[in-house]
Amino acid sequence: MYRLGYTKYDNWDLIVTSVRDVEQTISMLDFLRMTYIIPEEENGVVWKIPKKYSLEQIAKKLTDLPASFNLGSAFVFWEKIEKFKKYEHFSFDLTENEGYLNTP
């Protein structure tokens, strides 16, 4: 992980720049188990419960490229990203997160 540069940032974004195989891309992105948060207030308390992206939500985001997804810490995803690089279903960049938050 260190040798591959995944310790460079604490918080990463994956930016999908092109898609060759939509179904495989959706499946691979779903494998990352990415989440988003919609704060909900109840009884004066703001709850921030992560919700996993559905396949439909991933597909919708891919209709407007480039599509950004915040991945968080590399400890969670780096092995999966390395597997993605072996396939050509989609092209992507990994960048430092500069404030982007996942949205549905």
N, CA, C and O atoms as a GROMACS GRO file, in nm:
protein
  416
    1MET      N    1   0.083  -0.119   0.000
    1MET     CA    2   0.000   0.000   0.000
    1MET      C    3   0.088   0.126   0.000
    1MET      O    4   0.065   0.218  -0.078
    2TYR      N    5   0.186   0.129   0.088
    2TYR     CA    6   0.275   0.245   0.096
    2TYR      C    7   0.352   0.262  -0.034
    2TYR      O    8   0.361   0.372  -0.089
    3ARG      N    9   0.408   0.152  -0.083
    3ARG     CA   10   0.488   0.154  -0.206
    3ARG      C   11   0.408   0.204  -0.326
    3ARG      O   12   0.464   0.263  -0.418
    4LEU      N   13   0.277   0.179  -0.325
    4LEU     CA   14   0.191   0.220  -0.435
    4LEU      C   15   0.141   0.363  -0.422
    4LEU      O   16   0.073   0.413  -0.513
    5GLY      N   17   0.173   0.430  -0.312
    5GLY     CA   18   0.137   0.571  -0.296
    5GLY      C   19   0.004   0.597  -0.228
    5GLY      O   20  -0.041   0.711  -0.223
    6TYR      N   21  -0.059   0.495  -0.176
    6TYR     CA   22  -0.190   0.513  -0.115
    6TYR      C   23  -0.188   0.579   0.022
    6TYR      O   24  -0.293   0.611   0.077
    7THR      N   25  -0.072   0.600   0.077
    7THR     CA   26  -0.063   0.670   0.206
    7THR      C   27  -0.038   0.820   0.187
    7THR      O   28  -0.022   0.894   0.285
    8LYS      N   29  -0.035   0.864   0.064
    8LYS     CA   30  -0.008   1.005   0.034
    8LYS      C   31  -0.113   1.099   0.092
    8LYS      O   32  -0.080   1.208   0.139
    9TYR      N   33  -0.240   1.056   0.089
    9TYR     CA   34  -0.350   1.139   0.141
    9TYR      C   35  -0.432   1.059   0.242
    9TYR      O   36  -0.432   0.936   0.241
   10ASP      N   37  -0.500   1.130   0.329
   10ASP     CA   38  -0.589   1.066   0.426
   10ASP      C   39  -0.727   1.040   0.370
   10ASP      O   40  -0.800   0.954   0.418
   11ASN      N   41  -0.764   1.116   0.266
   11ASN     CA   42  -0.900   1.110   0.214
   11ASN      C   43  -0.893   1.120   0.062
   11ASN      O   44  -0.840   1.217   0.008
   12TRP      N   45  -0.947   1.020  -0.007
   12TRP     CA   46  -0.934   1.007  -0.151
   12TRP      C   47  -1.068   1.019  -0.223
   12TRP      O   48  -1.172   0.984  -0.169
   13ASP      N   49  -1.061   1.070  -0.346
   13ASP     CA   50  -1.175   1.070  -0.438
   13ASP      C   51  -1.140   0.985  -0.558
   13ASP      O   52  -1.026   0.985  -0.605
   14LEU      N   53  -1.239   0.912  -0.608
   14LEU     CA   54  -1.227   0.840  -0.734
   14LEU      C   55  -1.310   0.916  -0.835
   14LEU      O   56  -1.429   0.941  -0.812
   15ILE      N   57  -1.249   0.953  -0.946
   15ILE     CA   58  -1.319   1.028  -1.050
   15ILE      C   59  -1.324   0.943  -1.175
   15ILE      O   60  -1.222   0.917  -1.238
   16VAL      N   61  -1.445   0.899  -1.212
   16VAL     CA   62  -1.464   0.818  -1.332
   16VAL      C   63  -1.465   0.914  -1.451
   16VAL      O   64  -1.547   1.005  -1.459
   17THR      N   65  -1.372   0.892  -1.543
   17THR     CA   66  -1.357   0.982  -1.657
   17THR      C   67  -1.417   0.927  -1.787
   17THR      O   68  -1.456   1.004  -1.874
   18SER      N   69  -1.424   0.794  -1.799
   18SER     CA   70  -1.488   0.733  -1.916
   18SER      C   71  -1.534   0.592  -1.880
   18SER      O   72  -1.480   0.528  -1.790
   19VAL      N   73  -1.634   0.547  -1.954
   19VAL     CA   74  -1.692   0.414  -1.929
   19VAL      C   75  -1.698   0.338  -2.061
   19VAL      O   76  -1.752   0.388  -2.160
   20ARG      N   77  -1.642   0.219  -2.061
   20ARG     CA   78  -1.647   0.133  -2.180
   20ARG      C   79  -1.757   0.027  -2.166
   20ARG      O   80  -1.825  -0.005  -2.263
   21ASP      N   81  -1.773  -0.027  -2.045
   21ASP     CA   82  -1.873  -0.130  -2.018
   21ASP      C   83  -1.953  -0.084  -1.895
   21ASP      O   84  -1.906  -0.095  -1.782
   22VAL      N   85  -2.073  -0.034  -1.920
   22VAL     CA   86  -2.153   0.026  -1.812
   22VAL      C   87  -2.185  -0.075  -1.703
   22VAL      O   88  -2.167  -0.046  -1.585
   23GLU      N   89  -2.233  -0.194  -1.740
   23GLU     CA   90  -2.274  -0.293  -1.640
   23GLU      C   91  -2.156  -0.336  -1.552
   23GLU      O   92  -2.170  -0.346  -1.430
   24GLN      N   93  -2.042  -0.361  -1.613
   24GLN     CA   94  -1.924  -0.402  -1.536
   24GLN      C   95  -1.875  -0.288  -1.446
   24GLN      O   96  -1.833  -0.311  -1.333
   25THR      N   97  -1.882  -0.166  -1.498
   25THR     CA   98  -1.840  -0.050  -1.418
   25THR      C   99  -1.928  -0.034  -1.295
   25THR      O  100  -1.878  -0.015  -1.185
   26ILE      N  101  -2.059  -0.044  -1.314
   26ILE     CA  102  -2.152  -0.033  -1.201
   26ILE      C  103  -2.122  -0.142  -1.099
   26ILE      O  104  -2.119  -0.115  -0.979
   27SER      N  105  -2.102  -0.262  -1.146
   27SER     CA  106  -2.073  -0.375  -1.056
   27SER      C  107  -1.943  -0.352  -0.978
   27SER      O  108  -1.938  -0.378  -0.858
   28MET      N  109  -1.842  -0.305  -1.046
   28MET     CA  110  -1.713  -0.281  -0.980
   28MET      C  111  -1.722  -0.168  -0.878
   28MET      O  112  -1.666  -0.178  -0.769
   29LEU      N  113  -1.791  -0.060  -0.914
   29LEU     CA  114  -1.807   0.050  -0.819
   29LEU      C  115  -1.891   0.007  -0.700
   29LEU      O  116  -1.865   0.050  -0.587
   30ASP      N  117  -1.991  -0.076  -0.722
   30ASP     CA  118  -2.072  -0.128  -0.612
   30ASP      C  119  -1.986  -0.209  -0.515
   30ASP      O  120  -2.011  -0.210  -0.395
   31PHE      N  121  -1.886  -0.277  -0.568
   31PHE     CA  122  -1.792  -0.358  -0.488
   31PHE      C  123  -1.719  -0.272  -0.383
   31PHE      O  124  -1.675  -0.324  -0.281
   32LEU      N  125  -1.707  -0.142  -0.408
   32LEU     CA  126  -1.641  -0.052  -0.313
   32LEU      C  127  -1.729  -0.017  -0.193
   32LEU      O  128  -1.680   0.036  -0.093
   33ARG      N  129  -1.859  -0.047  -0.202
   33ARG     CA  130  -1.954  -0.022  -0.094
   33ARG      C  131  -1.951   0.125  -0.049
   33ARG      O  132  -1.946   0.154   0.070
   34MET      N  133  -1.955   0.215  -0.147
   34MET     CA  134  -1.950   0.359  -0.119
   34MET      C  135  -2.081   0.405  -0.056
   34MET      O  136  -2.188   0.351  -0.084
   35THR      N  137  -2.070   0.506   0.028
   35THR     CA  138  -2.187   0.558   0.098
   35THR      C  139  -2.196   0.710   0.082
   35THR      O  140  -2.100   0.777   0.044
   36TYR      N  141  -2.315   0.761   0.114
   36TYR     CA  142  -2.339   0.905   0.119
   36TYR      C  143  -2.421   0.930   0.245
   36TYR      O  144  -2.476   0.838   0.305
   37ILE      N  145  -2.428   1.056   0.285
   37ILE     CA  146  -2.501   1.092   0.406
   37ILE      C  147  -2.596   1.207   0.376
   37ILE      O  148  -2.558   1.307   0.316
   38ILE      N  149  -2.718   1.190   0.419
   38ILE     CA  150  -2.816   1.299   0.418
   38ILE      C  151  -2.852   1.323   0.565
   38ILE      O  152  -2.922   1.241   0.625
   39PRO      N  153  -2.804   1.434   0.623
   39PRO     CA  154  -2.835   1.459   0.764
   39PRO      C  155  -2.986   1.467   0.788
   39PRO      O  156  -3.058   1.534   0.713
   40GLU      N  157  -3.032   1.400   0.891
   40GLU     CA  158  -3.173   1.399   0.926
   40GLU      C  159  -3.187   1.445   1.071
   40GLU      O  160  -3.118   1.395   1.160
   41GLU      N  161  -3.278   1.538   1.093
   41GLU     CA  162  -3.299   1.588   1.229
   41GLU      C  163  -3.423   1.523   1.288
   41GLU      O  164  -3.529   1.516   1.225
   42GLU      N  165  -3.407   1.477   1.411
   42GLU     CA  166  -3.520   1.418   1.484
   42GLU      C  167  -3.506   1.452   1.631
   42GLU      O  168  -3.404   1.421   1.693
   43ASN      N  169  -3.606   1.515   1.686
   43ASN     CA  170  -3.606   1.554   1.828
   43ASN      C  171  -3.485   1.639   1.865
   43ASN      O  172  -3.427   1.622   1.972
   44GLY      N  173  -3.447   1.729   1.776
   44GLY     CA  174  -3.336   1.818   1.804
   44GLY      C  175  -3.198   1.757   1.784
   44GLY      O  176  -3.097   1.822   1.811
   45VAL      N  177  -3.192   1.633   1.738
   45VAL     CA  178  -3.065   1.565   1.714
   45VAL      C  179  -3.046   1.546   1.564
   45VAL      O  180  -3.138   1.501   1.496
   46VAL      N  181  -2.928   1.581   1.513
   46VAL     CA  182  -2.898   1.560   1.371
   46VAL      C  183  -2.827   1.426   1.357
   46VAL      O  184  -2.718   1.405   1.411
   47TRP      N  185  -2.890   1.337   1.285
   47TRP     CA  186  -2.835   1.203   1.261
   47TRP      C  187  -2.764   1.202   1.126
   47TRP      O  188  -2.816   1.253   1.027
   48LYS      N  189  -2.646   1.143   1.124
   48LYS     CA  190  -2.568   1.131   1.001
   48LYS      C  191  -2.538   0.983   0.979
   48LYS      O  192  -2.429   0.934   1.008
   49ILE      N  193  -2.637   0.914   0.928
   49ILE     CA  194  -2.625   0.770   0.909
   49ILE      C  195  -2.589   0.742   0.763
   49ILE      O  196  -2.663   0.780   0.673
   50PRO      N  197  -2.475   0.675   0.739
   50PRO     CA  198  -2.434   0.646   0.601
   50PRO      C  199  -2.534   0.553   0.532
   50PRO      O  200  -2.587   0.460   0.591
   51LYS      N  201  -2.558   0.583   0.404
   51LYS     CA  202  -2.644   0.500   0.320
   51LYS      C  203  -2.561   0.454   0.200
   51LYS      O  204  -2.495   0.535   0.135
   52LYS      N  205  -2.566   0.324   0.172
   52LYS     CA  206  -2.490   0.269   0.060
   52LYS      C  207  -2.557   0.308  -0.072
   52LYS      O  208  -2.679   0.304  -0.086
   53TYR      N  209  -2.474   0.344  -0.170
   53TYR     CA  210  -2.526   0.372  -0.303
   53TYR      C  211  -2.592   0.247  -0.359
   53TYR      O  212  -2.537   0.137  -0.349
   54SER      N  213  -2.709   0.264  -0.419
   54SER     CA  214  -2.774   0.154  -0.490
   54SER      C  215  -2.713   0.145  -0.630
   54SER      O  216  -2.645   0.238  -0.675
   55LEU      N  217  -2.738   0.035  -0.697
   55LEU     CA  218  -2.690   0.020  -0.834
   55LEU      C  219  -2.749   0.128  -0.924
   55LEU      O  220  -2.681   0.180  -1.013
   56GLU      N  221  -2.875   0.162  -0.900
   56GLU     CA  222  -2.941   0.266  -0.980
   56GLU      C  223  -2.877   0.403  -0.958
   56GLU      O  224  -2.862   0.480  -1.052
   57GLN      N  225  -2.840   0.433  -0.833
   57GLN     CA  226  -2.775   0.562  -0.804
   57GLN      C  227  -2.638   0.570  -0.869
   57GLN      O  228  -2.601   0.675  -0.921
   58ILE      N  229  -2.564   0.462  -0.868
   58ILE     CA  230  -2.433   0.460  -0.934
   58ILE      C  231  -2.452   0.482  -1.083
   58ILE      O  232  -2.382   0.562  -1.145
   59ALA      N  233  -2.548   0.410  -1.142
   59ALA     CA  234  -2.575   0.424  -1.285
   59ALA      C  235  -2.611   0.568  -1.320
   59ALA      O  236  -2.564   0.621  -1.421
   60LYS      N  237  -2.694   0.630  -1.239
   60LYS     CA  238  -2.734   0.768  -1.265
   60LYS      C  239  -2.615   0.864  -1.261
   60LYS      O  240  -2.604   0.953  -1.345
   61LYS      N  241  -2.526   0.845  -1.162
   61LYS     CA  242  -2.408   0.932  -1.153
   61LYS      C  243  -2.318   0.915  -1.275
   61LYS      O  244  -2.252   1.011  -1.317
   62LEU      N  245  -2.315   0.796  -1.332
   62LEU     CA  246  -2.228   0.770  -1.447
   62LEU      C  247  -2.281   0.831  -1.577
   62LEU      O  248  -2.210   0.831  -1.677
   63THR      N  249  -2.403   0.882  -1.577
   63THR     CA  250  -2.457   0.944  -1.698
   63THR      C  251  -2.400   1.083  -1.721
   63THR      O  252  -2.416   1.140  -1.829
   64ASP      N  253  -2.333   1.140  -1.620
   64ASP     CA  254  -2.276   1.274  -1.630
   64ASP      C  255  -2.129   1.269  -1.588
   64ASP      O  256  -2.095   1.291  -1.472
   65LEU      N  257  -2.043   1.240  -1.687
   65LEU     CA  258  -1.900   1.227  -1.658
   65LEU      C  259  -1.829   1.360  -1.670
   65LEU      O  260  -1.869   1.443  -1.752
   66PRO      N  261  -1.726   1.384  -1.594
   66PRO     CA  262  -1.669   1.294  -1.495
   66PRO      C  263  -1.758   1.283  -1.372
   66PRO      O  264  -1.824   1.379  -1.332
   67ALA      N  265  -1.759   1.164  -1.313
   67ALA     CA  266  -1.840   1.137  -1.193
   67ALA      C  267  -1.747   1.116  -1.074
   67ALA      O  268  -1.656   1.032  -1.079
   68SER      N  269  -1.770   1.191  -0.969
   68SER     CA  270  -1.684   1.184  -0.850
   68SER      C  271  -1.749   1.103  -0.739
   68SER      O  272  -1.870   1.109  -0.717
   69PHE      N  273  -1.666   1.027  -0.670
   69PHE     CA  274  -1.707   0.950  -0.553
   69PHE      C  275  -1.598   0.966  -0.447
   69PHE      O  276  -1.480   0.945  -0.475
   70ASN      N  277  -1.637   1.004  -0.328
   70ASN     CA  278  -1.541   1.011  -0.218
   70ASN      C  279  -1.524   0.871  -0.160
   70ASN      O  280  -1.622   0.806  -0.125
   71LEU      N  281  -1.399   0.826  -0.150
   71LEU     CA  282  -1.371   0.692  -0.100
   71LEU      C  283  -1.324   0.691   0.045
   71LEU      O  284  -1.334   0.589   0.112
   72GLY      N  285  -1.273   0.804   0.093
   72GLY     CA  286  -1.220   0.807   0.229
   72GLY      C  287  -1.079   0.751   0.234
   72GLY      O  288  -0.998   0.777   0.145
   73SER      N  289  -1.051   0.676   0.338
   73SER     CA  290  -0.917   0.624   0.363
   73SER      C  291  -0.879   0.512   0.268
   73SER      O  292  -0.962   0.427   0.235
   74ALA      N  293  -0.755   0.511   0.225
   74ALA     CA  294  -0.705   0.408   0.134
   74ALA      C  295  -0.699   0.271   0.200
   74ALA      O  296  -0.697   0.170   0.131
   75PHE      N  297  -0.696   0.266   0.331
   75PHE     CA  298  -0.691   0.138   0.400
   75PHE      C  299  -0.812   0.051   0.364
   75PHE      O  300  -0.805  -0.071   0.368
   76VAL      N  301  -0.922   0.116   0.328
   76VAL     CA  302  -1.046   0.045   0.298
   76VAL      C  303  -1.050  -0.004   0.154
   76VAL      O  304  -1.105  -0.111   0.128
   77PHE      N  305  -0.994   0.071   0.059
   77PHE     CA  306  -1.021   0.042  -0.082
   77PHE      C  307  -0.901   0.007  -0.168
   77PHE      O  308  -0.920  -0.039  -0.280
   78TRP      N  309  -0.779   0.024  -0.122
   78TRP     CA  310  -0.664   0.018  -0.212
   78TRP      C  311  -0.651  -0.114  -0.288
   78TRP      O  312  -0.615  -0.113  -0.405
   79GLU      N  313  -0.679  -0.226  -0.224
   79GLU     CA  314  -0.666  -0.355  -0.294
   79GLU      C  315  -0.770  -0.369  -0.405
   79GLU      O  316  -0.741  -0.425  -0.511
   80LYS      N  317  -0.890  -0.318  -0.382
   80LYS     CA  318  -0.994  -0.324  -0.484
   80LYS      C  319  -0.957  -0.236  -0.604
   80LYS      O  320  -0.976  -0.276  -0.719
   81ILE      N  321  -0.904  -0.118  -0.577
   81ILE     CA  322  -0.862  -0.028  -0.686
   81ILE      C  323  -0.752  -0.093  -0.768
   81ILE      O  324  -0.752  -0.082  -0.891
   82GLU      N  325  -0.660  -0.158  -0.704
   82GLU     CA  326  -0.552  -0.225  -0.778
   82GLU      C  327  -0.609  -0.333  -0.870
   82GLU      O  328  -0.559  -0.353  -0.981
   83LYS      N  329  -0.713  -0.403  -0.827
   83LYS     CA  330  -0.778  -0.502  -0.913
   83LYS      C  331  -0.847  -0.434  -1.031
   83LYS      O  332  -0.844  -0.485  -1.143
   84PHE      N  333  -0.909  -0.317  -1.006
   84PHE     CA  334  -0.977  -0.244  -1.113
   84PHE      C  335  -0.880  -0.207  -1.225
   84PHE      O  336  -0.918  -0.207  -1.342
   85LYS      N  337  -0.758  -0.176  -1.189
   85LYS     CA  338  -0.659  -0.132  -1.288
   85LYS      C  339  -0.628  -0.242  -1.391
   85LYS      O  340  -0.580  -0.212  -1.500
   86LYS      N  341  -0.655  -0.367  -1.356
   86LYS     CA  342  -0.627  -0.478  -1.446
   86LYS      C  343  -0.731  -0.491  -1.558
   86LYS      O  344  -0.708  -0.559  -1.658
   87TYR      N  345  -0.844  -0.425  -1.540
   87TYR     CA  346  -0.952  -0.432  -1.638
   87TYR      C  347  -0.963  -0.298  -1.710
   87TYR      O  348  -0.907  -0.198  -1.666
   88GLU      N  349  -1.035  -0.298  -1.821
   88GLU     CA  350  -1.051  -0.174  -1.896
   88GLU      C  351  -1.198  -0.138  -1.911
   88GLU      O  352  -1.240  -0.084  -2.013
   89HIS      N  353  -1.276  -0.169  -1.808
   89HIS     CA  354  -1.420  -0.140  -1.813
   89HIS      C  355  -1.447   0.010  -1.800
   89HIS      O  356  -1.546   0.060  -1.853
   90PHE      N  357  -1.358   0.080  -1.729
   90PHE     CA  358  -1.373   0.225  -1.714
   90PHE      C  359  -1.238   0.285  -1.680
   90PHE      O  360  -1.148   0.218  -1.632
   91SER      N  361  -1.227   0.416  -1.708
   91SER     CA  362  -1.105   0.490  -1.674
   91SER      C  363  -1.136   0.580  -1.556
   91SER      O  364  -1.247   0.631  -1.542
   92PHE      N  365  -1.036   0.597  -1.471
   92PHE     CA  366  -1.058   0.679  -1.352
   92PHE      C  367  -0.928   0.742  -1.305
   92PHE      O  368  -0.818   0.698  -1.340
   93ASP      N  369  -0.944   0.846  -1.226
   93ASP     CA  370  -0.831   0.909  -1.159
   93ASP      C  371  -0.856   0.901  -1.009
   93ASP      O  372  -0.970   0.898  -0.964
   94LEU      N  373  -0.749   0.896  -0.934
   94LEU     CA  374  -0.756   0.905  -0.788
   94LEU      C  375  -0.693   1.036  -0.747
   94LEU      O  376  -0.580   1.066  -0.787
   95THR      N  377  -0.764   1.113  -0.668
   95THR     CA  378  -0.714   1.244  -0.626
   95THR      C  379  -0.738   1.264  -0.476
   95THR      O  380  -0.816   1.192  -0.414
   96GLU      N  381  -0.669   1.361  -0.422
   96GLU     CA  382  -0.693   1.397  -0.283
   96GLU      C  383  -0.831   1.462  -0.273
   96GLU      O  384  -0.868   1.543  -0.357
   97ASN      N  385  -0.905   1.427  -0.170
   97ASN     CA  386  -1.034   1.491  -0.148
   97ASN      C  387  -1.010   1.632  -0.099
   97ASN      O  388  -0.934   1.655  -0.005
   98GLU      N  389  -1.076   1.727  -0.164
   98GLU     CA  390  -1.063   1.868  -0.127
   98GLU      C  391  -1.196   1.924  -0.086
   98GLU      O  392  -1.228   2.039  -0.116
   99GLY      N  393  -1.276   1.843  -0.018
   99GLY     CA  394  -1.403   1.889   0.036
   99GLY      C  395  -1.526   1.828  -0.028
   99GLY      O  396  -1.637   1.852   0.018
  100TYR      N  397  -1.509   1.749  -0.136
  100TYR     CA  398  -1.624   1.687  -0.202
  100TYR      C  399  -1.690   1.589  -0.105
  100TYR      O  400  -1.623   1.510  -0.039
  101LEU      N  401  -1.824   1.594  -0.098
  101LEU     CA  402  -1.901   1.499  -0.020
  101LEU      C  403  -1.991   1.420  -0.113
  101LEU      O  404  -2.050   1.477  -0.205
  102ASN      N  405  -2.001   1.290  -0.091
  102ASN     CA  406  -2.088   1.207  -0.173
  102ASN      C  407  -2.233   1.251  -0.158
  102ASN      O  408  -2.278   1.283  -0.048
  103THR      N  409  -2.305   1.252  -0.268
  103THR     CA  410  -2.447   1.286  -0.270
  103THR      C  411  -2.522   1.174  -0.341
  103THR      O  412  -2.464   1.102  -0.422
  104PRO      N  413  -2.651   1.160  -0.312
  104PRO     CA  414  -2.726   1.050  -0.377
  104PRO      C  415  -2.738   1.067  -0.528
  104PRO      O  416  -2.798   0.984  -0.595
   0.00000   0.00000   0.00000
